[in-house]
Amino acid sequence: MSADDPTLQSITDIGARIDQLLDLVRRLTEENRSLRQSQEQLSAERAGLIARNEQARSRVEAMIGRLKSLEQNQA
């Protein structure tokens, strides 16, 4: 087969395309891993914020209860 052979050129083109696809798969795999890691971090952060919000809500409700109790005792 010579360098001008269309079959050789087609095989070379297919090889180049396969290399491009492999690069794309590697990049997408890394991006997917990174996105999953970010999602896990954000989920953990969200759970922490929900817990803190619930704590703050409980404290506020307790304060309101104590204020109402003081108000009733003074009345």
Buried (B, 14 or more C-beta within 10 A) or exposed (E): EEEEEEEEEEEEEEEEEEEEEEEEEEEEEEEEEEEEEEEEEEEEEEEEEEEEEEEEEEEEEEEEEEEEEEEEEEE
